[in-house]
Amino acid sequence: MKGNNGTCTVSSENKSPPTPKELEGRGHWSSKAEFILTVMGAIIGPGNVWRFPYLCYRNGGGVFFIPYTLFMITCGIPLFFLETALGQYTSQGSVTCWRRICPLFQGMGYASHLIIAFSATSYIIIIAWAFFYLFLSFSAELPWASCGHEWNTDSCLDIIHRNLSLSTTSARNTTLPVVEFWERRVLKISSGIEEVGSLRWELVLCLILSWVICYFCIWKGIKSTGKASFFTATFPFVMLFVLLIRGVTLPGAIDGIVYYLYPDLSRLSDPQVWMDAGTQIFFSYAIGLGFLTSLGSYNTYYNDCYRDCFYLCLLNSATSIVSGFAIFSVLGFMTNEQGVDISEVAQSGPGLAFIVYPRAVAMMPMPQVWSVCFFLMIILLGLDSQFVGLECMMTSLTDLFPTSLRQGYRRELVLLALCSVCCLLGLCLVTEGGMYLLHLLDHHVCSGTTLLTLSFFQSVSIAWVYGADRFYGNVTDMIGYRPYPLMKYCWRYITPCFCFGTFIFSIVKYTPLKFSNTYVYPLWANVLGWFIATVSLSLIPLFMVHKIIQGKGTLRQRFLLLCQPVDLALDQKGLPTMGTMALTELKPLSHNVELTQ
């Protein structure tokens, strides 16, 4: 049948879902709750706690909600739904789903997995830091609360116990004990990325512990991942609620909340505000990485993923907003106690989690209790996203080599090898110069630029190559009713334009990378960062060229064949699965006839 955009649509009458027997080898969620909680864990992470509140404060307070909401409606929810529905429809991970739906763009799956590998290696360092702080939270006195320790300098200024301060210099030449603890005790940070330094063995042990926990959370596939999510996805919300109640009851909390929400309408004319809103949506919704496709692939065929995605997106954004109240109420308390401006304590990223909040905790009654609560929340938020990324990679490997990895303990051994390699690579990030390398990877490889590029190609491949009308019909067949038509138009027009425009703006406004606004990365380091990012994204055109060279016929015939989906109906009736793709011929769908069984 002809679609409105010239593409063919698949008749839903002859389309049958995979039977439970066909799903046995691959596995599926034992309940909808497992799927919901696992996706919650994947998309709600430390970035919701430390990145969104700061962006909101920096970009006009409550005014920031306008571009944020616009990007959520036009890009966030449509792409979130597209990825989840793609996995549910194909019952394949984020590599093999493209071999079925649009073979020409199969490189997107490999590109996203390479980014996941870099992200998994670097992201887990945050969990290791949090474990280090958690263990020290059980001390009789929090070690970052005062001066007088071996790592403190003569310029250390103890604000809480001023009479115990080691410093007699002016306030301008002093440093806080929490800053010295972070830089001189935890990181022992070197002078630059050129100076690698030695391993921080305490952090190495915390890193190994983090990897061991991740391994045993997912070593049995979604059976263990789904069960682990019942705790790891819900407990952070309990901790966040406890910290919120404690924060808003502190003196000066209202001042921090006003700083957080006070609207500055003039900021809407600043393009950077819109750039920050767009990248935050892509970052916090985990769009473009294949997480959602892999998790959605374990759903039953008739699951209402449209409703699930809508509510999960709202939950993600609501968590970010509520986190802002919890964080800025505590920052307001700090400004009230110390008599400083909010701009001096409001930070983003690790600075908020490992400097500002520990500093605030040290000023509360029973600081050890609140410190344990906060770092437990950070650890669980990080573990969720970490083991979902690993599960995504294992799902794709198992779908690529089903007969090899679904036998005995081969999957567990491959996962062990993957975790071991990532752990060894991560050792360079727990050296004295590791913080510089971590910041470089985060900025170039796991940033908005790469996610925007993947999202753009994803929208184009589904809406313009496979066909927005065709995919809209597939979704209708799965969920039993038509989604709001805005989805189809976002996939086809709005989302690609927003992604492309934001990407161009990020390139135009590019500035050399800095660390803590003082250290400027050398040219070779920036080149290295862009090279690593380019290597992952280059897999998209390289696989296009590879597939076209492998094909038969004229160049035009090869290209058109690769733009056609594999006959999903035939495969889901019991023919060889994608794991045995070498035995399955690519059969383009006819533009004139419906699929036959």
KOLMARSE-963559 format. One line per field, with one value per residue (C-alpha): residue in one letter; x, y, z negated. Coordinates in Angstrom, 2 decimals. Example, Ala and Ser with C-alpha at 12.3 -4.5 7.8 and 13.67 -1.06 7.14 Angstrom:
fidren	c(A	S)
px	c(12.30	13.67)
py	c(-4.50	-1.06)
pz	c(-7.80	-7.14)
This chain:
fidren	c(M	K	G	N	N	G	T	C	T	V	S	S	E	N	K	S	P	P	T	P	K	E	L	E	G	R	G	H	W	S	S	K	A	E	F	I	L	T	V	M	G	A	I	I	G	P	G	N	V	W	R	F	P	Y	L	C	Y	R	N	G	G	G	V	F	F	I	P	Y	T	L	F	M	I	T	C	G	I	P	L	F	F	L	E	T	A	L	G	Q	Y	T	S	Q	G	S	V	T	C	W	R	R	I	C	P	L	F	Q	G	M	G	Y	A	S	H	L	I	I	A	F	S	A	T	S	Y	I	I	I	I	A	W	A	F	F	Y	L	F	L	S	F	S	A	E	L	P	W	A	S	C	G	H	E	W	N	T	D	S	C	L	D	I	I	H	R	N	L	S	L	S	T	T	S	A	R	N	T	T	L	P	V	V	E	F	W	E	R	R	V	L	K	I	S	S	G	I	E	E	V	G	S	L	R	W	E	L	V	L	C	L	I	L	S	W	V	I	C	Y	F	C	I	W	K	G	I	K	S	T	G	K	A	S	F	F	T	A	T	F	P	F	V	M	L	F	V	L	L	I	R	G	V	T	L	P	G	A	I	D	G	I	V	Y	Y	L	Y	P	D	L	S	R	L	S	D	P	Q	V	W	M	D	A	G	T	Q	I	F	F	S	Y	A	I	G	L	G	F	L	T	S	L	G	S	Y	N	T	Y	Y	N	D	C	Y	R	D	C	F	Y	L	C	L	L	N	S	A	T	S	I	V	S	G	F	A	I	F	S	V	L	G	F	M	T	N	E	Q	G	V	D	I	S	E	V	A	Q	S	G	P	G	L	A	F	I	V	Y	P	R	A	V	A	M	M	P	M	P	Q	V	W	S	V	C	F	F	L	M	I	I	L	L	G	L	D	S	Q	F	V	G	L	E	C	M	M	T	S	L	T	D	L	F	P	T	S	L	R	Q	G	Y	R	R	E	L	V	L	L	A	L	C	S	V	C	C	L	L	G	L	C	L	V	T	E	G	G	M	Y	L	L	H	L	L	D	H	H	V	C	S	G	T	T	L	L	T	L	S	F	F	Q	S	V	S	I	A	W	V	Y	G	A	D	R	F	Y	G	N	V	T	D	M	I	G	Y	R	P	Y	P	L	M	K	Y	C	W	R	Y	I	T	P	C	F	C	F	G	T	F	I	F	S	I	V	K	Y	T	P	L	K	F	S	N	T	Y	V	Y	P	L	W	A	N	V	L	G	W	F	I	A	T	V	S	L	S	L	I	P	L	F	M	V	H	K	I	I	Q	G	K	G	T	L	R	Q	R	F	L	L	L	C	Q	P	V	D	L	A	L	D	Q	K	G	L	P	T	M	G	T	M	A	L	T	E	L	K	P	L	S	H	N	V	E	L	T	Q)
px	c(0.00	1.17	1.89	1.31	5.00	5.44	6.60	4.79	2.88	2.56	-0.87	-1.49	-3.90	-1.13	1.31	1.59	3.60	6.33	4.92	6.04	7.87	9.92	10.88	12.08	15.64	15.90	13.87	11.34	10.19	8.32	6.13	5.54	6.88	10.34	10.37	9.16	11.62	14.58	13.89	13.48	16.91	18.39	17.10	17.14	20.71	23.05	22.57	19.00	20.33	23.34	22.93	19.33	19.03	22.23	21.17	17.82	19.48	22.05	19.58	16.88	15.28	11.66	12.02	14.25	11.14	9.85	12.62	12.97	9.28	9.37	12.31	10.65	7.49	9.14	12.27	12.40	9.10	8.93	12.47	12.03	8.88	10.50	13.43	11.28	8.72	11.51	12.85	9.39	8.41	11.57	12.25	15.92	18.67	19.98	22.27	20.20	17.03	18.59	19.54	15.82	14.23	16.78	20.04	21.68	21.81	23.13	26.25	24.19	23.93	27.69	28.36	26.04	27.64	31.12	29.87	28.29	31.63	33.43	30.61	30.56	34.33	34.22	30.79	31.50	34.30	31.59	30.24	33.74	34.09	30.69	31.69	34.85	32.78	30.20	32.78	34.28	30.79	30.88	33.74	33.19	33.82	33.44	37.01	36.03	34.33	37.42	41.09	43.98	44.42	47.61	46.24	45.28	47.47	48.23	45.61	42.78	39.90	37.49	34.24	32.31	34.95	36.54	38.57	40.25	41.22	44.81	44.73	45.48	45.51	42.75	39.67	40.76	43.83	42.12	40.62	37.81	38.51	35.98	37.83	41.19	39.72	38.39	41.52	44.30	42.82	40.39	41.93	45.44	44.97	48.01	48.76	47.38	46.49	50.17	51.02	49.34	50.84	50.34	47.27	45.00	44.76	41.79	39.84	41.05	39.45	36.23	36.27	36.65	33.81	31.58	32.30	31.66	28.24	27.39	28.39	26.19	23.26	23.11	24.98	21.70	20.39	17.04	16.10	18.62	18.48	14.72	14.91	17.75	15.80	13.10	15.60	18.05	15.32	13.04	15.39	16.92	13.43	13.07	16.42	15.54	12.26	14.07	16.66	13.91	12.00	15.19	16.28	13.09	13.00	16.48	16.83	17.40	15.95	13.38	16.17	17.77	14.45	13.87	17.28	16.38	13.03	13.25	12.33	14.53	12.57	15.50	17.38	14.96	16.77	20.06	20.65	22.78	19.70	17.99	21.16	21.36	17.68	18.03	21.20	19.74	16.71	18.89	21.27	18.70	16.37	19.29	18.29	20.51	22.42	20.21	19.23	15.55	15.61	17.28	14.97	11.89	12.88	12.02	8.43	5.52	4.34	1.05	2.49	1.24	4.68	3.15	1.57	4.65	6.98	4.79	4.64	8.33	9.31	7.11	8.61	12.13	11.47	9.52	12.45	14.81	12.55	12.03	15.79	16.25	14.15	16.14	19.52	18.82	17.10	20.39	22.38	20.10	20.91	24.63	24.37	22.35	24.96	28.06	26.76	27.96	26.18	24.46	26.76	29.71	28.21	26.05	28.00	27.27	28.64	30.99	31.54	27.98	28.04	31.52	32.16	29.00	26.69	29.29	30.02	26.34	25.97	28.84	26.84	23.73	22.93	23.91	25.96	26.93	23.28	22.65	25.98	25.15	21.70	23.09	25.92	23.70	21.37	24.24	25.54	22.15	21.34	24.69	24.47	21.11	22.40	25.65	24.21	21.54	24.31	26.10	22.86	22.31	25.69	25.13	21.67	23.15	25.99	23.53	21.28	24.26	25.53	22.53	23.64	27.05	26.11	22.89	24.64	25.82	27.64	29.02	27.00	28.24	31.85	31.60	30.09	32.91	35.47	33.69	33.58	37.22	38.42	36.41	37.73	41.33	40.79	39.21	42.40	43.81	40.90	41.79	45.31	46.36	45.70	42.64	40.16	41.39	40.94	37.49	36.39	37.78	35.82	32.65	32.82	33.68	32.45	29.45	28.14	25.27	27.10	27.34	23.82	22.41	24.12	22.79	19.30	19.31	20.23	17.71	14.88	15.87	16.20	12.78	10.79	12.26	13.79	11.63	8.66	6.95	3.51	4.70	6.21	3.13	1.07	3.37	2.94	-0.82	-0.86	1.14	-0.73	-4.21	-4.89	-3.38	-0.87	-1.27	-0.40	2.11	4.51	4.61	5.22	7.92	9.77	9.53	10.09	10.41	12.85	15.44	15.36	15.80	18.63	20.43	20.00	21.23	24.20	25.22	24.91	27.13	29.80	29.61	29.82	32.62	35.36	38.48	37.81	38.64	38.79	37.44	37.50	41.24	43.10	42.94	43.46	46.36	45.61	46.60	44.11	41.24	42.29	42.31	38.81	37.41	39.19	37.57	34.16	34.70	35.76	32.40	30.29	32.33	30.97	27.67	29.04	31.65	28.97	26.94	29.90	30.65	27.07	26.89	30.18	28.93	25.69	24.87	23.52	23.95	24.83	21.24	19.84	22.17	21.23	17.48	17.71	19.51	16.79	14.15	13.35	13.78	10.49	9.61	6.40	8.20	10.83	8.26	6.41	9.30	11.98	15.65	16.21	18.64	21.34	21.41	21.10	23.68	21.03	18.21	17.92	17.05	13.56	12.33	8.68	6.57	5.04	2.01	1.08	0.64	2.94	2.05	2.74)
py	c(0.00	3.52	5.87	9.58	10.25	7.76	4.92	1.66	0.79	-2.72	-4.20	-5.07	-7.91	-10.33	-9.09	-11.41	-10.89	-13.25	-16.16	-16.86	-19.95	-17.86	-15.48	-18.18	-18.21	-14.44	-13.83	-11.13	-9.09	-11.13	-8.10	-4.58	-3.25	-4.65	-2.80	0.48	0.38	-0.59	2.25	4.58	3.56	4.06	7.59	8.98	9.42	11.84	14.30	14.90	15.87	18.00	19.15	20.28	22.46	24.31	24.85	26.17	28.63	29.74	30.17	32.39	30.34	29.49	30.86	27.87	25.66	27.21	25.97	22.82	21.94	22.77	20.42	17.76	17.82	18.10	15.99	14.19	12.32	11.52	10.07	8.28	6.67	5.90	4.02	2.04	1.13	0.13	-2.40	-3.72	-4.11	-5.90	-7.80	-7.06	-5.04	-1.73	-3.26	-6.01	-3.90	-1.72	-4.79	-5.54	-2.13	-0.27	-2.15	0.95	2.57	-0.44	1.54	3.60	0.59	0.04	3.77	3.99	0.91	2.33	5.47	3.27	1.51	4.84	6.03	2.86	3.08	6.72	7.05	4.41	6.57	8.77	5.71	4.90	8.43	8.14	4.83	6.50	9.30	6.82	4.76	7.88	9.06	6.51	8.39	10.00	13.35	13.90	14.33	17.11	19.17	20.69	21.50	19.94	16.81	15.78	16.78	20.30	23.29	26.38	28.29	26.00	27.99	26.14	28.11	25.87	25.99	29.32	29.25	26.04	27.43	27.02	30.12	33.68	35.06	36.98	35.15	35.66	33.49	30.69	27.38	25.44	22.06	20.32	21.60	20.48	17.08	16.67	17.85	16.72	13.65	12.06	12.97	14.16	15.99	16.80	20.06	18.95	16.15	15.92	14.75	11.36	10.59	7.40	5.31	6.24	2.79	3.57	4.65	1.56	-0.64	1.39	1.05	-2.73	-2.88	-0.88	-3.24	-6.33	-4.98	-4.10	-7.57	-9.43	-7.08	-8.13	-11.45	-13.36	-10.89	-9.20	-11.75	-10.24	-6.71	-6.48	-7.78	-5.42	-2.45	-2.94	-1.61	0.49	2.46	3.13	3.73	6.91	8.43	7.69	9.35	12.31	12.78	12.63	15.17	17.41	17.46	18.14	20.84	22.90	22.92	24.46	28.20	30.19	27.45	29.81	32.10	29.23	28.21	31.81	31.84	28.54	29.66	33.47	34.14	36.30	36.74	38.45	35.13	33.73	35.77	34.01	31.06	29.35	28.89	26.94	24.94	23.97	22.98	20.77	19.01	18.42	16.65	14.38	13.74	12.98	10.92	8.67	9.24	7.92	5.37	2.35	1.83	2.21	-0.02	-2.85	-2.59	-2.27	-5.39	-7.53	-6.28	-8.36	-7.35	-5.81	-3.78	-0.18	1.39	4.74	5.30	3.92	6.30	9.32	8.76	7.85	11.10	13.11	11.28	12.03	15.76	15.92	14.28	16.91	19.74	18.28	17.69	21.41	22.16	19.65	21.00	24.75	24.67	23.34	25.96	28.63	27.30	27.56	31.16	31.99	30.42	31.83	35.15	34.56	34.93	31.92	32.20	31.24	27.88	26.97	24.52	21.75	18.24	16.61	19.98	19.89	16.25	16.16	19.75	21.78	19.15	17.56	21.09	21.64	18.26	19.09	22.09	20.06	18.28	14.59	15.15	11.47	10.45	12.96	12.17	8.45	9.24	11.52	9.28	6.18	8.07	9.02	5.41	3.88	6.51	5.77	1.98	1.95	3.76	1.79	-1.71	-0.79	0.33	-2.97	-4.90	-3.00	-4.12	-7.73	-7.74	-6.71	-9.24	-12.02	-11.04	-10.98	-14.39	-16.17	-19.75	-19.06	-16.95	-18.66	-21.87	-22.72	-19.87	-18.23	-15.06	-14.72	-15.26	-12.68	-10.20	-10.92	-10.25	-7.02	-5.76	-6.72	-4.88	-1.76	-1.89	-2.10	0.79	2.78	2.57	5.51	7.58	6.95	8.29	11.72	13.14	10.99	13.79	15.71	12.69	11.99	15.56	15.26	12.06	13.43	16.63	15.14	11.53	11.33	14.82	16.49	16.70	12.94	12.33	15.01	13.40	9.93	11.31	13.14	10.00	8.01	10.37	10.47	6.70	5.97	8.91	9.26	5.89	3.32	5.69	7.62	6.39	2.80	2.96	4.79	1.87	-0.66	1.11	1.23	-2.52	-3.07	-0.83	-1.15	2.55	5.46	7.62	11.37	12.39	14.96	12.05	11.30	14.91	15.31	12.26	13.58	17.33	18.94	16.62	16.41	20.21	20.80	18.24	19.66	23.28	22.57	20.62	23.49	25.98	23.83	23.76	27.52	28.33	25.84	27.01	25.14	22.89	24.16	22.48	24.45	27.60	27.89	25.04	25.20	21.84	21.74	21.45	17.79	16.92	18.62	16.86	13.55	14.18	15.04	12.05	9.62	11.18	11.05	7.38	6.38	8.52	7.51	3.97	5.22	6.19	3.40	0.73	2.37	2.08	-1.47	-2.64	-1.04	-2.65	-6.06	-5.80	-7.06	-5.23	-1.62	1.03	2.31	-1.20	-1.86	1.41	0.88	-2.68	-1.52	1.05	-1.68	-3.60	-7.33	-9.21	-9.05	-11.00	-14.01	-13.96	-13.70	-16.71	-18.92	-18.52	-18.02	-15.10	-12.26	-14.26	-16.46	-13.56	-15.08	-17.64	-15.12	-13.15	-9.47	-9.26	-5.74	-5.11	-4.68	-1.27	-2.86	-5.86	-6.65	-8.94	-12.57	-15.22)
pz	c(0.00	0.73	-2.17	-2.06	-1.57	1.21	-0.96	-1.33	-4.46	-5.78	-6.09	-9.72	-8.95	-7.98	-10.60	-13.56	-16.74	-17.89	-19.82	-23.41	-22.17	-19.75	-22.55	-24.93	-23.69	-23.93	-27.07	-27.89	-30.85	-33.43	-34.17	-32.92	-36.22	-35.40	-32.09	-33.59	-36.49	-34.31	-31.87	-34.85	-36.03	-32.56	-32.02	-35.57	-36.72	-38.49	-35.61	-36.77	-40.19	-39.33	-35.72	-35.21	-38.37	-37.49	-33.87	-35.05	-37.45	-34.85	-31.97	-33.40	-36.17	-35.45	-31.90	-31.09	-31.30	-28.04	-25.69	-27.79	-27.38	-23.67	-23.08	-25.22	-23.07	-19.65	-20.15	-23.49	-23.59	-19.82	-19.72	-23.05	-21.67	-18.30	-19.85	-22.27	-19.59	-17.20	-19.68	-20.53	-16.87	-15.76	-19.03	-18.40	-20.04	-18.79	-16.13	-14.55	-14.58	-11.87	-9.83	-9.71	-9.45	-7.29	-6.55	-5.06	-8.51	-10.41	-11.28	-13.72	-16.00	-16.05	-16.50	-19.50	-21.06	-20.73	-22.51	-25.19	-25.68	-26.19	-28.43	-30.53	-31.04	-32.18	-33.81	-36.45	-37.88	-39.41	-41.22	-42.48	-43.88	-45.54	-47.17	-48.51	-50.08	-51.36	-53.25	-54.82	-55.82	-58.64	-60.33	-63.73	-62.01	-58.28	-56.99	-54.59	-57.31	-58.91	-58.48	-60.33	-58.23	-56.47	-53.07	-54.18	-53.41	-55.45	-53.46	-54.58	-56.08	-58.37	-58.12	-60.51	-63.26	-62.58	-65.75	-64.58	-61.20	-60.18	-58.04	-59.03	-55.50	-53.82	-52.58	-48.98	-49.49	-51.39	-50.30	-51.90	-53.52	-51.27	-48.19	-49.53	-50.44	-46.88	-45.09	-47.43	-49.17	-46.69	-43.32	-44.23	-40.97	-38.85	-37.08	-33.71	-31.32	-30.35	-33.88	-34.36	-37.76	-39.75	-40.43	-43.32	-44.88	-47.11	-44.03	-42.16	-44.84	-44.68	-40.89	-41.09	-43.63	-41.26	-38.37	-40.50	-41.53	-37.92	-36.73	-39.18	-38.51	-34.86	-34.58	-34.02	-31.48	-31.94	-34.59	-36.99	-35.55	-36.04	-39.60	-40.54	-39.21	-41.85	-44.38	-42.36	-40.56	-43.54	-46.47	-44.96	-44.90	-48.61	-49.27	-47.05	-48.93	-52.29	-51.13	-49.73	-53.02	-54.93	-52.48	-52.48	-56.29	-56.57	-57.31	-54.13	-51.89	-50.38	-49.15	-47.24	-45.68	-44.54	-42.88	-41.20	-39.76	-39.44	-35.78	-33.57	-30.32	-28.58	-28.49	-25.89	-23.24	-24.03	-21.66	-24.30	-26.49	-23.70	-23.08	-26.75	-26.81	-23.75	-24.86	-28.34	-26.80	-24.65	-27.52	-30.23	-27.99	-26.89	-23.26	-20.49	-22.56	-21.87	-25.53	-24.80	-21.73	-23.62	-26.63	-24.42	-22.50	-25.54	-25.63	-24.41	-20.96	-22.07	-24.97	-24.99	-24.67	-23.61	-27.00	-28.81	-26.99	-27.60	-31.35	-31.61	-29.88	-32.23	-35.22	-34.02	-33.66	-36.92	-38.74	-37.33	-38.50	-41.98	-42.29	-41.73	-44.80	-46.88	-45.72	-45.74	-49.12	-50.52	-48.57	-50.03	-53.47	-52.71	-51.56	-54.65	-56.96	-55.27	-53.96	-50.40	-47.07	-45.48	-42.45	-44.66	-45.58	-42.57	-40.41	-37.93	-37.52	-40.03	-41.70	-43.02	-44.13	-45.64	-46.79	-47.29	-48.74	-51.08	-52.27	-53.01	-54.68	-57.05	-58.28	-59.18	-62.43	-62.25	-59.07	-58.75	-58.24	-55.45	-53.85	-53.68	-52.23	-49.55	-48.35	-48.40	-46.08	-43.74	-43.69	-42.89	-40.26	-38.62	-38.87	-37.09	-34.04	-34.10	-34.06	-31.51	-29.16	-29.65	-29.18	-25.93	-24.61	-25.70	-24.10	-20.76	-20.99	-21.83	-18.92	-16.57	-17.69	-19.25	-18.66	-20.21	-23.24	-24.33	-25.25	-28.76	-30.49	-27.36	-27.85	-31.43	-30.33	-27.54	-30.00	-32.44	-29.71	-28.73	-32.33	-32.88	-29.78	-30.65	-34.22	-33.00	-30.59	-33.41	-35.48	-33.54	-34.87	-38.52	-38.19	-39.42	-35.96	-35.30	-35.99	-32.95	-30.69	-32.14	-31.42	-27.88	-27.16	-28.69	-26.64	-23.25	-23.17	-25.49	-24.81	-23.00	-19.67	-19.17	-20.48	-18.17	-15.17	-16.01	-16.63	-13.30	-11.34	-13.35	-12.44	-8.79	-8.47	-9.98	-8.63	-5.14	-4.26	-6.03	-5.95	-8.74	-7.63	-7.54	-11.02	-12.29	-10.97	-12.65	-15.96	-15.51	-14.96	-18.16	-20.58	-19.04	-18.44	-16.56	-18.48	-18.30	-14.69	-15.97	-16.48	-12.78	-11.82	-14.47	-13.12	-9.58	-9.89	-13.32	-15.09	-12.23	-11.84	-15.57	-15.76	-12.74	-13.84	-17.37	-15.99	-13.68	-16.53	-18.75	-16.03	-15.41	-19.13	-19.80	-22.15	-23.32	-26.28	-29.77	-33.15	-36.13	-33.95	-34.53	-32.83	-29.02	-27.32	-24.86	-21.17	-20.98	-23.72	-21.87	-18.66	-20.54	-21.88	-18.46	-16.93	-19.39	-18.75	-14.98	-15.10	-16.58	-14.24	-11.18	-11.53	-10.03	-6.57	-6.64	-7.04	-4.27	-1.90	-3.08	-2.49	0.94	2.00	0.80	2.76	6.24	9.23	10.25	7.69	7.72	7.23	4.30	2.67	3.07	1.78	-1.35	-1.94	-2.12	-5.32	-5.70	-5.55	-9.23	-8.82	-7.38	-10.11	-12.89	-11.47	-12.40	-9.72	-10.72	-13.09	-12.59	-14.31	-11.19	-8.80	-6.51	-5.52	-5.10	-1.90	-2.07	-0.58	0.15	-0.55	2.54	3.17	4.81	2.72	-0.92	-2.84	-2.58	-5.13)
